[in-house]
Amino acid sequence: MSNPSSPAAADPQRPFLVIPAGGRGLRMGGGLPKQFRDWGGRPLLRATVEAFLAPGMPHLAGIALAVPPAHLAEAKSWDFPVPCWVMQGGDTRQSSVWAALQSLPDLPMAPVMIHDAVRPFPPATPLWEALEALNQYDGVLLGEPSTDTLKRVDAEGRVLRTEPREEFFRAQTPQIARLGTWRQAFRSAEEAGFTGTDDVALLERLGLAVKIIPSPSSNLKLTTPEDWERALPR
């Protein structure tokens, strides 16, 4: 396993990668969490991590993985070229992220990218743009511009109006902020009993400035068996 005491972990310029993978993820079937199902000869979670280690991607300072108890030993056995911390995930995605954030070295200004375990195709160019934008914003996320016509409806399903689609994006990951900002937001959410539908919602709750970077639909989240079959490496 990678050594968490490596000097790379002390470089505040390199981003850390946090992946909450503690969920049961059983909608794929087979009784195995989807993040640990075979994906081209390796578990999907490992494939997702390795995508961030590919040429052209930002150099990582380290990785933190929050996984189910039954998969702790497996994840700890993986060898990566940067430090890796593996801990037990929580009952919710938010609690898993919070556990991972607390495991990282105390470098408040270090960028931290929070990414879905089941998005194995992170795009390099938008990711570099997002890290650059962090110099001007409290948080940044990747998002897919809406190409659909969007209708606002009431409780009865009656159309109220057509919304301007250029104002709407489908949120993706990574979602990025500096470690100190994430810790402030997650601690505040925990104290208030607030649960966000994504990570930057916790920043928005505090009135912080969040920027979205357009990202392609290829940065998809594998949610259904159909997603899996369509994207599986051949």
ChimeraX attribute file (.defattr): number of C-alpha atoms within 10 A of each C-alpha:
attribute: neighborCount
match mode: 1-to-1
recipient: residues
	/A:1	15
	/A:2	17
	/A:3	16
	/A:4	18
	/A:5	12
	/A:6	15
	/A:7	11
	/A:8	18
	/A:9	24
	/A:10	16
	/A:11	15
	/A:12	18
	/A:13	14
	/A:14	18
	/A:15	24
	/A:16	30
	/A:17	24
	/A:18	30
	/A:19	27
	/A:20	29
	/A:21	28
	/A:22	27
	/A:23	19
	/A:24	15
	/A:25	17
	/A:26	14
	/A:27	13
	/A:28	17
	/A:29	11
	/A:30	9
	/A:31	11
	/A:32	14
	/A:33	19
	/A:34	27
	/A:35	25
	/A:36	22
	/A:37	17
	/A:38	15
	/A:39	20
	/A:40	11
	/A:41	9
	/A:42	11
	/A:43	16
	/A:44	22
	/A:45	26
	/A:46	19
	/A:47	22
	/A:48	21
	/A:49	21
	/A:50	13
	/A:51	17
	/A:52	19
	/A:53	16
	/A:54	11
	/A:55	9
	/A:56	11
	/A:57	15
	/A:58	17
	/A:59	16
	/A:60	22
	/A:61	25
	/A:62	27
	/A:63	25
	/A:64	23
	/A:65	29
	/A:66	30
	/A:67	29
	/A:68	20
	/A:69	13
	/A:70	10
	/A:71	17
	/A:72	17
	/A:73	12
	/A:74	13
	/A:75	22
	/A:76	16
	/A:77	11
	/A:78	11
	/A:79	13
	/A:80	16
	/A:81	15
	/A:82	21
	/A:83	21
	/A:84	27
	/A:85	19
	/A:86	22
	/A:87	23
	/A:88	19
	/A:89	24
	/A:90	21
	/A:91	12
	/A:92	14
	/A:93	22
	/A:94	22
	/A:95	18
	/A:96	24
	/A:97	27
	/A:98	22
	/A:99	22
	/A:100	26
	/A:101	25
	/A:102	12
	/A:103	16
	/A:104	21
	/A:105	16
	/A:106	14
	/A:107	15
	/A:108	15
	/A:109	14
	/A:110	22
	/A:111	25
	/A:112	29
	/A:113	24
	/A:114	25
	/A:115	24
	/A:116	22
	/A:117	27
	/A:118	23
	/A:119	23
	/A:120	24
	/A:121	16
	/A:122	24
	/A:123	19
	/A:124	17
	/A:125	12
	/A:126	19
	/A:127	24
	/A:128	14
	/A:129	14
	/A:130	25
	/A:131	23
	/A:132	12
	/A:133	19
	/A:134	18
	/A:135	11
	/A:136	12
	/A:137	15
	/A:138	20
	/A:139	27
	/A:140	28
	/A:141	28
	/A:142	26
	/A:143	23
	/A:144	19
	/A:145	19
	/A:146	14
	/A:147	10
	/A:148	10
	/A:149	10
	/A:150	13
	/A:151	14
	/A:152	11
	/A:153	12
	/A:154	9
	/A:155	6
	/A:156	6
	/A:157	9
	/A:158	10
	/A:159	11
	/A:160	10
	/A:161	11
	/A:162	11
	/A:163	12
	/A:164	12
	/A:165	14
	/A:166	11
	/A:167	8
	/A:168	15
	/A:169	17
	/A:170	12
	/A:171	18
	/A:172	24
	/A:173	23
	/A:174	26
	/A:175	26
	/A:176	31
	/A:177	29
	/A:178	22
	/A:179	24
	/A:180	16
	/A:181	20
	/A:182	25
	/A:183	17
	/A:184	13
	/A:185	21
	/A:186	23
	/A:187	14
	/A:188	16
	/A:189	19
	/A:190	13
	/A:191	8
	/A:192	9
	/A:193	8
	/A:194	13
	/A:195	16
	/A:196	15
	/A:197	9
	/A:198	15
	/A:199	24
	/A:200	24
	/A:201	17
	/A:202	22
	/A:203	24
	/A:204	15
	/A:205	13
	/A:206	12
	/A:207	10
	/A:208	16
	/A:209	13
	/A:210	20
	/A:211	20
	/A:212	19
	/A:213	19
	/A:214	19
	/A:215	23
	/A:216	14
	/A:217	14
	/A:218	13
	/A:219	19
	/A:220	18
	/A:221	18
	/A:222	22
	/A:223	15
	/A:224	13
	/A:225	12
	/A:226	11
	/A:227	13
	/A:228	16
	/A:229	11
	/A:230	10
	/A:231	15
	/A:232	12
	/A:233	9
	/A:234	7
